[in-house]
Amino acid sequence: MTKALEEAFREASKLSDAEQDALAKAIRAEISAEGEWDSAFAGSHDVLDRLANEALADHRAGRTTPLDPEKI
């Protein structure tokens, strides 16, 4: 465990039991969501590669326009 995480847990230990339980639930949900993202991206390399190639082909063919952040 890293020093930063140990420090965070020390601070969390000062919270009420209900707040600690809520924090634990949030941490577990974050860890679970991260695993779901990893799984989703692991199975999407072919799709992402195809989409990137299509975008590059559109750009090379002059079918794209520069993004102007001021107009978003």
N, CA, C and O of each residue as an XYZ file, in Angstrom:
288
protein
N       0.857     -1.170      0.000
C       0.000      0.000      0.000
C       0.905      1.235      0.000
O       1.913      1.281      0.705
N       0.532      2.220     -0.792
C       1.343      3.433     -0.866
C       1.151      4.304      0.374
O       0.172      4.167      1.107
N       2.116      5.205      0.587
C       2.014      6.128      1.724
C       0.798      7.034      1.571
O       0.140      7.362      2.558
N       0.495      7.440      0.335
C      -0.659      8.313      0.108
C      -1.956      7.612      0.497
O      -2.836      8.225      1.101
N      -2.077      6.337      0.155
C      -3.289      5.596      0.500
C      -3.367      5.361      2.007
O      -4.439      5.456      2.605
N      -2.231      5.056      2.607
C      -2.215      4.892      4.063
C      -2.671      6.175      4.753
O      -3.439      6.130      5.714
N      -2.197      7.314      4.259
C      -2.596      8.596      4.843
C      -4.092      8.840      4.654
O      -4.770      9.316      5.564
N      -4.592      8.517      3.488
C      -6.023      8.690      3.230
C      -6.843      7.819      4.172
O      -7.870      8.264      4.685
N      -6.408      6.593      4.406
C      -7.129      5.704      5.313
C      -7.051      6.209      6.758
O      -8.012      6.083      7.516
N      -5.902      6.779      7.133
C      -5.799      7.354      8.485
C      -6.809      8.482      8.652
O      -7.481      8.577      9.680
N      -6.913      9.335      7.635
C      -7.884     10.430      7.688
C      -9.314      9.874      7.702
O     -10.171     10.366      8.437
N      -9.559      8.859      6.893
C     -10.896      8.272      6.830
C     -11.284      7.630      8.150
O     -12.463      7.599      8.502
N     -10.310      7.120      8.880
C     -10.615      6.466     10.157
C     -11.182      7.448     11.182
O     -11.747      7.031     12.192
N     -11.035      8.746     10.928
C     -11.568      9.770     11.832
C     -13.045     10.057     11.553
O     -13.704     10.734     12.342
N     -13.554      9.556     10.459
C     -14.963      9.777     10.102
C     -15.869      8.901     10.945
O     -15.416      7.942     11.569
N     -17.143      9.235     10.960
C     -18.116      8.389     11.667
C     -18.223      7.043     10.956
O     -17.784      6.898      9.815
N     -18.806      6.067     11.637
C     -18.974      4.743     11.030
C     -19.786      4.826      9.742
O     -19.457      4.170      8.754
N     -20.833      5.622      9.754
C     -21.680      5.752      8.562
C     -20.898      6.371      7.403
O     -21.029      5.944      6.256
N     -20.085      7.381      7.715
C     -19.279      8.016      6.665
C     -18.201      7.064      6.142
O     -17.903      7.056      4.948
N     -17.629      6.276      7.023
C     -16.632      5.293      6.599
C     -17.272      4.246      5.689
O     -16.692      3.858      4.675
N     -18.474      3.790      6.057
C     -19.171      2.812      5.221
C     -19.493      3.398      3.849
O     -19.370      2.710      2.836
N     -19.904      4.664      3.811
C     -20.220      5.322      2.534
C     -18.955      5.453      1.689
O     -18.991      5.237      0.478
N     -17.848      5.803      2.321
C     -16.582      5.919      1.604
C     -16.143      4.561      1.061
O     -15.688      4.462     -0.078
N     -16.278      3.531      1.869
C     -15.914      2.179      1.426
C     -16.752      1.763      0.226
O     -16.240      1.166     -0.721
N     -18.027      2.077      0.270
C     -18.916      1.748     -0.852
C     -18.482      2.491     -2.114
O     -18.472      1.912     -3.201
N     -18.126      3.761     -1.978
C     -17.694      4.558     -3.125
C     -16.384      4.029     -3.700
O     -16.219      3.973     -4.918
N     -15.463      3.645     -2.838
C     -14.177      3.097     -3.302
C     -14.408      1.797     -4.066
O     -13.844      1.592     -5.141
N     -15.243      0.919     -3.502
C     -15.539     -0.351     -4.190
C     -16.199     -0.110     -5.540
O     -15.882     -0.794     -6.513
N     -17.107      0.846     -5.609
C     -17.780      1.156     -6.867
C     -16.780      1.681     -7.896
O     -16.857      1.329     -9.073
N     -15.853      2.512     -7.461
C     -14.833      3.054     -8.367
C     -13.935      1.950     -8.900
O     -13.623      1.924    -10.091
N     -13.521      1.047     -8.037
C     -12.675     -0.067     -8.455
C     -13.424     -0.952     -9.444
O     -12.855     -1.388    -10.444
N     -14.679     -1.213     -9.172
C     -15.499     -2.032    -10.069
C     -15.670     -1.353    -11.426
O     -15.557     -2.000    -12.466
N     -15.940     -0.057    -11.413
C     -16.129      0.685    -12.662
C     -14.851      0.690    -13.484
O     -14.900      0.584    -14.709
N     -13.715      0.812    -12.825
C     -12.432      0.794    -13.535
C     -12.237     -0.542    -14.239
O     -11.767     -0.587    -15.375
N     -12.595     -1.621    -13.569
C     -12.503     -2.944    -14.187
C     -13.432     -3.082    -15.378
O     -13.082     -3.708    -16.378
N     -14.616     -2.498    -15.269
C     -15.567     -2.549    -16.389
C     -15.033     -1.773    -17.586
O     -15.164     -2.224    -18.725
N     -14.426     -0.599    -17.337
C     -13.831      0.169    -18.440
C     -12.709     -0.621    -19.088
O     -12.616     -0.681    -20.314
N     -11.857     -1.226    -18.275
C     -10.756     -2.019    -18.824
C     -11.286     -3.138    -19.713
O     -10.754     -3.377    -20.798
N     -12.325     -3.820    -19.261
C     -12.910     -4.903    -20.051
C     -13.513     -4.385    -21.354
O     -13.345     -4.993    -22.410
N     -14.216     -3.259    -21.269
C     -14.849     -2.695    -22.459
C     -13.803     -2.287    -23.490
O     -13.962     -2.560    -24.680
N     -12.739     -1.639    -23.042
C     -11.711     -1.213    -23.978
C     -10.891     -2.382    -24.507
O     -10.439     -2.347    -25.652
N     -10.695     -3.405    -23.705
C      -9.925     -4.562    -24.150
C     -10.578     -5.231    -25.349
O      -9.891     -5.780    -26.210
N     -11.899     -5.186    -25.405
C     -12.601     -5.825    -26.513
C     -12.933     -4.883    -27.647
O     -13.674     -5.254    -28.557
N     -12.402     -3.668    -27.618
C     -12.792     -2.696    -28.636
C     -11.645     -2.218    -29.522
O     -11.809     -1.255    -30.272
N     -10.507     -2.865    -29.450
C      -9.363     -2.407    -30.238
C      -9.659     -2.377    -31.732
O      -9.300     -1.418    -32.416
N     -10.307     -3.409    -32.239
C     -10.597     -3.455    -33.675
C     -11.537     -2.329    -34.084
O     -11.338     -1.696    -35.120
N     -12.552     -2.083    -33.276
C     -13.517     -1.019    -33.590
C     -12.839      0.342    -33.529
O     -13.021      1.170    -34.423
N     -12.056      0.577    -32.476
C     -11.368      1.856    -32.344
C     -10.369      2.068    -33.472
O     -10.230      3.182    -33.978
N      -9.682      1.021    -33.864
C      -8.727      1.105    -34.974
C      -9.450      1.462    -36.273
O      -8.973      2.298    -37.040
N     -10.593      0.833    -36.520
C     -11.369      1.120    -37.732
C     -11.869      2.560    -37.722
O     -11.785      3.251    -38.737
N     -12.387      3.015    -36.587
C     -12.877      4.387    -36.489
C     -11.751      5.402    -36.684
O     -11.944      6.424    -37.343
N     -10.592      5.129    -36.121
C      -9.449      6.029    -36.295
C      -9.037      6.098    -37.756
O      -8.756      7.178    -38.275
N      -9.001      4.957    -38.417
C      -8.637      4.936    -39.833
C      -9.655      5.687    -40.683
O      -9.280      6.385    -41.625
N     -10.943      5.551    -40.357
C     -11.980      6.293    -41.080
C     -11.812      7.793    -40.873
O     -11.940      8.567    -41.822
N     -11.526      8.208    -39.646
C     -11.345      9.632    -39.353
C     -10.141     10.183    -40.107
O     -10.205     11.278    -40.666
N      -9.049      9.435    -40.125
C      -7.870      9.883    -40.861
C      -8.150      9.971    -42.357
O      -7.711     10.917    -43.012
N      -8.874      8.999    -42.903
C      -9.216      9.029    -44.330
C     -10.091     10.239    -44.638
O      -9.890     10.898    -45.658
N     -11.057     10.540    -43.773
C     -11.901     11.724    -43.973
C     -11.056     12.991    -43.943
O     -11.253     13.888    -44.763
N     -10.129     13.070    -43.017
C      -9.269     14.251    -42.916
C      -8.410     14.407    -44.173
O      -8.312     15.495    -44.741
N      -7.800     13.318    -44.591
C      -6.948     13.367    -45.791
C      -7.742     13.728    -47.038
O      -7.206     14.339    -47.963
N      -9.011     13.355    -47.065
C      -9.871     13.647    -48.225
C     -10.488     15.039    -48.137
O     -11.255     15.432    -49.016
N     -10.162     15.783    -47.094
C     -10.675     17.136    -46.958
C     -12.115     17.220    -46.486
O     -12.775     18.238    -46.692
N     -12.609     16.167    -45.856
C     -13.997     16.149    -45.389
C     -14.129     16.527    -43.914
O     -15.153     16.250    -43.289
N     -13.097     17.159    -43.358
C     -13.149     17.590    -41.964
C     -12.912     19.086    -41.903
O     -12.403     19.690    -42.846
N     -13.291     19.676    -40.773
C     -13.030     21.102    -40.544
C     -12.324     21.248    -39.204
O     -12.531     20.449    -38.291
N     -11.490     22.276    -39.093
C     -10.810     22.487    -37.817
C     -11.807     22.770    -36.698
O     -12.840     23.404    -36.911
N     -11.483     22.296    -35.522
C     -12.321     22.535    -34.355
C     -12.001     23.907    -33.793
O     -10.838     24.239    -33.563
N     -13.039     24.701    -33.573
C     -12.883     26.016    -32.955
C     -13.521     25.955    -31.570
O     -14.744     26.020    -31.450
N     -12.697     25.829    -30.512
C     -13.244     25.714    -29.145
C     -14.150     26.870    -28.758
O     -15.005     26.716    -27.885
N     -13.979     28.018    -29.387
C     -14.814     29.175    -29.075
C     -16.257     28.984    -29.537
O     -17.160     29.668    -29.056
N     -16.471     28.067    -30.457
C     -17.803     27.859    -31.015
C     -18.507     26.650    -30.458
O     -19.560     26.252    -30.955
N     -17.934     26.065    -29.432
C     -18.550     24.864    -28.842
C     -19.610     25.276    -27.857
O     -20.251     24.421    -27.247
